[in-house]
Amino acid sequence: MSQSATALSQLASDFRGSLRGLASTVSLLTTEKGGERFGMVATAVMPVTLQPPALVVGVNCSASIHDAIAKCGWFAVNLLAKQHEVVSRHFTANSRSERFAVGNWADLVVASSPEVRMPVLTDAAAMICCRVREIIPYGTHDLFLSTVEQVTSTPNSEPLLYCNGSFGSFNSPP
Ligand SMILES: Cc1cc2nc3c(=O)[nH]c(=O)nc-3n(C[C@H](O)[C@H](O)[C@H](O)COP(=O)(O)O)c2cc1C
């Protein structure tokens, strides 16, 4: 039996409310297409397998980075540390062309495919360079199932978390 539009809308609202309790590490997804940089704040990042190293990201089809990732087939997941809250807020508050004005950005040349480059945050907790293998459409979003091609990490970083509409961090016990 199909649900009425009202019931579905209530369910979506309840679901959104329930997600406020889901603490997630904040990432910046980045890519470059035609010499232009694209970037977006994202929490829908999920590791999939270690053999092969793979992850999936969920990107709204209306986001400016969506078509750039779909067309060039590469992107970076920049996992943020707590000092990057200002970078995350800057990304959210500004349009695409202004987003890279804040933060320590460099151009990564992909070792295995030197024709591919993308902006990466040099002091990110981790930078995971990904190659898209499958695009799985679902509702408003596409899931980019991707292999991991290159990784750098900054030791002893404290992750930037987002939960209940606020930013926070997590200190590992000594
Ligand atoms: C904490 C946070 C997490 C987000 N996570 C995602 C995400 O995982 N996927 C997504 O498509 N949008 C996500 N968004 C929304 C996009 O960052 C935002 O809609 C983006 O500005 C849209 O892209 P555009 O302005 O470049 O078109 C998130 C926003 C915030 C503040």
The ligand as an SDF file (V2000), in Angstrom:
LIG
                    3D

 31 33  0  0  0  0  0  0  0  0999 V2000
   27.4720   19.8240    7.5560 C   0  0  0  0  0  0  0  0  0  0  0  0
   26.9720   19.7160    6.1300 C   0  0  0  0  0  0  0  0  0  0  0  0
   27.0220   18.4750    5.4790 C   0  0  0  0  0  0  0  0  0  0  0  0
   26.5770   18.3480    4.1670 C   0  0  0  0  0  0  0  0  0  0  0  0
   26.6670   17.1170    3.5460 N   0  0  0  0  0  0  0  0  0  0  0  0
   26.2670   17.0020    2.2560 C   0  0  0  0  0  0  0  0  0  0  0  0
   26.4180   15.7640    1.5690 C   0  0  0  0  0  0  0  0  0  0  0  0
   26.9410   14.7850    2.1090 O   0  0  0  0  0  0  0  0  0  0  0  0
   25.9710   15.6840    0.2800 N   0  0  0  0  0  0  0  0  0  0  0  0
   25.3930   16.7540   -0.3620 C   0  0  0  0  0  0  0  0  0  0  0  0
   25.0100   16.6280   -1.5330 O   0  0  0  0  0  0  0  0  0  0  0  0
   25.2680   17.9620    0.2670 N   0  0  0  0  0  0  0  0  0  0  0  0
   25.6930   18.1000    1.5390 C   0  0  0  0  0  0  0  0  0  0  0  0
   25.6000   19.3160    2.1730 N   0  0  0  0  0  0  0  0  0  0  0  0
   25.0260   20.4530    1.4530 C   0  0  0  0  0  0  0  0  0  0  0  0
   26.0400   21.0690    0.4970 C   0  0  0  0  0  0  0  0  0  0  0  0
   27.2970   21.3240    1.1070 O   0  0  0  0  0  0  0  0  0  0  0  0
   25.4550   22.4100   -0.0350 C   0  0  0  0  0  0  0  0  0  0  0  0
   24.1300   22.2080   -0.3710 O   0  0  0  0  0  0  0  0  0  0  0  0
   26.2100   22.9070   -1.2050 C   0  0  0  0  0  0  0  0  0  0  0  0
   26.4050   24.2720   -0.9960 O   0  0  0  0  0  0  0  0  0  0  0  0
   25.4400   22.8080   -2.4880 C   0  0  0  0  0  0  0  0  0  0  0  0
   26.3160   23.0120   -3.5250 O   0  0  0  0  0  0  0  0  0  0  0  0
   26.4400   24.3440   -4.4140 P   0  0  0  0  0  0  0  0  0  0  0  0
   26.1730   25.5400   -3.5230 O   0  0  0  0  0  0  0  0  0  0  0  0
   27.8740   24.2680   -4.8360 O   0  0  0  0  0  0  0  0  0  0  0  0
   25.4800   24.1860   -5.5480 O   0  0  0  0  0  0  0  0  0  0  0  0
   26.0520   19.4660    3.4860 C   0  0  0  0  0  0  0  0  0  0  0  0
   26.0080   20.7200    4.1320 C   0  0  0  0  0  0  0  0  0  0  0  0
   26.4680   20.8310    5.4340 C   0  0  0  0  0  0  0  0  0  0  0  0
   26.4290   22.1960    6.1020 C   0  0  0  0  0  0  0  0  0  0  0  0
  1  2  1  0
  2  3  1  0
  2 30  2  0
  3  4  2  0
  4  5  1  0
  4 28  1  0
  5  6  2  0
  6  7  1  0
  6 13  1  0
  7  8  2  0
  7  9  1  0
  9 10  1  0
 10 11  2  0
 10 12  1  0
 12 13  2  0
 13 14  1  0
 14 15  1  0
 14 28  1  0
 15 16  1  0
 16 17  1  0
 16 18  1  0
 18 19  1  0
 18 20  1  0
 20 21  1  0
 20 22  1  0
 22 23  1  0
 23 24  1  0
 24 25  2  0
 24 26  1  0
 24 27  1  0
 28 29  2  0
 29 30  1  0
 30 31  1  0
M  END
$$$$
